[in-house]
Amino acid sequence: MRAKNSLTAADAERVERGFQDRLMSFTTDATAASIQKVEQPSHRSGQGKKRSRSATIDKTVLALPAPRRIRDREHVKSVAKQPCLVCGRRPADAHHLRFAQSPALGRKVGDEFTVPLCRGHHREVHRCGDEAAWWKRIGIDPSAAARVFWLKTHPLPSAIGQVESKPRNEANLEAGSL
């Protein structure tokens, strides 16, 4: 970086263009279009690189995509209709498993990581300091349960040309029933 800062403005622009060209060779067409929306730096005015307010980058097409937080209100309602995962009581609240995805500036995890908990257990899990340890102490794998609930409302597509009466999930695939 020091070497770049010691270059003349014209040479620095050439290095920057070479870097951008190399970066573009790693991206898909959709990502390239998104990246080009970002304004180029203006070395003459002394200002750094600025992003246009309307420019958005589709992170799902990156080599290491950012985790998506899927929102599906109908799925959350269907999870809330199930009995509590711990004690079986009804009514239940849909609890988002906080440890299932990395934190993102105060945003909840995606709705695919929801499990039903009665009001008492829902409060208890929110009061504990370590949610993963709470689930381990209870002896339940909530991620597996959340996956089952997700597959009930979002079944995996069956193979082309095959007709199946029930949705396929990982358990069916592991058992060798294709």
C-alpha positions as CSV (number, residue, x, y, z in Angstrom):
1,M,0.0,0.0,0.0
2,R,2.9,2.3,0.7
3,A,4.3,1.8,-2.7
4,K,0.9,2.7,-4.3
5,N,0.7,5.9,-2.2
6,S,4.1,7.0,-3.5
7,L,3.0,6.7,-7.2
8,T,1.9,9.5,-9.3
9,A,-1.8,9.9,-9.8
10,A,-1.7,8.5,-13.4
11,D,0.3,5.4,-12.2
12,A,-2.0,4.9,-9.2
13,E,-5.0,4.9,-11.6
14,R,-3.3,2.3,-13.8
15,V,-2.6,0.1,-10.8
16,E,-6.2,0.6,-9.6
17,R,-7.6,-0.3,-13.1
18,G,-5.4,-3.4,-13.3
19,F,-6.7,-4.4,-9.9
20,Q,-10.3,-3.9,-10.9
21,D,-9.7,-5.8,-14.2
22,R,-8.2,-8.7,-12.2
23,L,-11.1,-8.6,-9.7
24,M,-13.6,-8.6,-12.6
25,S,-12.0,-11.8,-13.9
26,F,-13.1,-13.6,-10.7
27,T,-16.7,-12.5,-10.7
28,T,-19.8,-13.5,-12.6
29,D,-21.5,-11.1,-15.0
30,A,-24.2,-10.3,-12.4
31,T,-21.5,-9.4,-9.8
32,A,-19.5,-7.4,-12.3
33,A,-22.6,-5.3,-13.1
34,S,-23.2,-4.7,-9.4
35,I,-19.5,-3.7,-8.7
36,Q,-19.5,-1.3,-11.6
37,K,-22.3,0.7,-10.0
38,V,-19.7,1.8,-7.4
39,E,-18.3,5.2,-8.3
40,Q,-14.6,5.2,-9.3
41,P,-12.2,7.3,-7.0
42,S,-11.5,10.8,-8.1
43,H,-7.8,11.4,-7.4
44,R,-7.8,15.0,-8.8
45,S,-10.4,16.2,-6.3
46,G,-8.7,14.6,-3.3
47,Q,-11.7,12.6,-2.4
48,G,-11.6,8.8,-1.8
49,K,-13.8,6.1,-3.2
50,K,-17.6,6.8,-2.8
51,R,-20.5,4.5,-3.2
52,S,-23.6,5.5,-4.9
53,R,-26.6,5.3,-2.6
54,S,-28.5,3.3,-5.2
55,A,-25.7,0.8,-5.7
56,T,-26.3,-2.6,-4.2
57,I,-24.1,-5.7,-4.5
58,D,-25.8,-9.0,-4.9
59,K,-23.8,-11.0,-2.3
60,T,-25.4,-14.3,-3.2
61,V,-23.2,-14.6,-6.4
62,L,-19.9,-14.0,-4.6
63,A,-17.4,-16.8,-4.1
64,L,-18.1,-16.7,-0.4
65,P,-21.7,-15.4,-0.2
66,A,-23.0,-13.7,2.9
67,P,-25.6,-15.8,4.7
68,R,-29.1,-15.0,3.7
69,R,-31.8,-14.3,6.3
70,I,-34.9,-15.7,4.7
71,R,-38.2,-14.3,5.9
72,D,-41.4,-16.4,5.5
73,R,-44.3,-15.3,7.7
74,E,-46.4,-18.3,6.8
75,H,-43.6,-20.7,7.9
76,V,-43.3,-18.9,11.3
77,K,-47.1,-19.2,11.7
78,S,-47.0,-22.9,11.0
79,V,-44.1,-23.4,13.5
80,A,-46.1,-21.5,16.1
81,K,-49.0,-24.0,15.6
82,Q,-46.8,-26.9,16.7
83,P,-46.5,-28.0,20.3
84,C,-43.5,-26.9,22.4
85,L,-40.3,-28.8,21.4
86,V,-39.4,-29.2,25.1
87,C,-42.6,-30.0,27.0
88,G,-45.3,-30.4,24.3
89,R,-47.5,-27.5,25.6
90,R,-49.7,-25.3,23.4
91,P,-49.8,-22.5,22.4
92,A,-46.2,-22.1,21.3
93,D,-44.1,-19.2,20.1
94,A,-41.8,-19.5,17.1
95,H,-38.2,-19.1,18.5
96,H,-35.4,-18.1,16.2
97,L,-32.2,-20.1,17.1
98,R,-29.7,-17.2,17.7
99,F,-26.6,-19.4,17.3
100,A,-27.6,-20.8,13.9
101,Q,-26.2,-17.9,11.8
102,S,-23.5,-15.4,12.5
103,P,-24.6,-12.1,14.0
104,A,-25.5,-9.3,11.6
105,L,-25.9,-6.0,13.3
106,G,-28.9,-6.9,15.4
107,R,-30.8,-8.8,12.8
108,K,-32.5,-12.1,13.6
109,V,-31.5,-15.3,12.0
110,G,-33.5,-16.5,9.1
111,D,-36.9,-18.0,9.5
112,E,-35.7,-21.4,8.5
113,F,-34.1,-21.6,12.0
114,T,-37.3,-21.4,14.0
115,V,-38.6,-24.0,16.5
116,P,-41.8,-24.0,18.6
117,L,-41.4,-23.2,22.4
118,C,-44.1,-22.5,25.0
119,R,-44.0,-19.1,26.6
120,G,-42.1,-20.4,29.7
121,H,-39.3,-22.1,27.8
122,H,-39.1,-19.2,25.3
123,R,-38.5,-16.8,28.2
124,E,-36.0,-19.2,29.8
125,V,-33.9,-19.6,26.6
126,H,-33.8,-15.8,26.1
127,R,-32.7,-15.3,29.7
128,C,-29.8,-17.8,29.6
129,G,-26.4,-16.5,28.5
130,D,-25.4,-19.4,26.2
131,E,-28.3,-20.6,24.1
132,A,-26.4,-23.6,22.6
133,A,-25.5,-24.8,26.1
134,W,-29.1,-24.5,27.2
135,W,-30.2,-26.7,24.3
136,K,-27.4,-29.2,25.1
137,R,-28.5,-29.3,28.7
138,I,-32.1,-30.0,27.7
139,G,-30.9,-32.8,25.4
140,I,-32.5,-31.6,22.1
141,D,-30.9,-30.7,18.8
142,P,-32.9,-27.7,17.7
143,S,-31.2,-27.3,14.4
144,A,-32.4,-30.7,13.3
145,A,-35.9,-29.9,14.5
146,A,-35.9,-26.6,12.7
147,R,-34.8,-28.4,9.5
148,V,-37.7,-30.8,9.7
149,F,-40.2,-27.9,10.2
150,W,-38.6,-26.0,7.3
151,L,-38.9,-29.0,5.0
152,K,-42.6,-29.4,5.9
153,T,-43.4,-26.0,4.5
154,H,-40.6,-25.9,1.8
155,P,-40.2,-29.5,0.5
156,L,-37.2,-30.2,-1.7
157,P,-38.0,-30.6,-5.3
158,S,-38.2,-34.2,-6.4
159,A,-35.8,-35.5,-9.1
160,I,-36.9,-35.0,-12.8
161,G,-39.2,-37.7,-13.9
162,Q,-39.8,-39.1,-10.5
163,V,-43.1,-38.7,-8.7
164,E,-43.0,-39.0,-4.9
165,S,-45.9,-38.9,-2.5
166,K,-43.9,-37.3,0.4
167,P,-41.2,-34.6,0.4
168,R,-37.6,-35.7,0.4
169,N,-35.2,-34.7,3.1
170,E,-31.7,-35.5,4.2
171,A,-32.9,-38.5,6.3
172,N,-34.5,-40.0,3.2
173,L,-31.4,-39.4,1.1
174,E,-29.1,-41.0,3.7
175,A,-31.3,-44.0,3.9
176,G,-30.7,-44.5,0.2
177,S,-34.4,-44.0,-0.9
178,L,-34.0,-42.1,-4.1
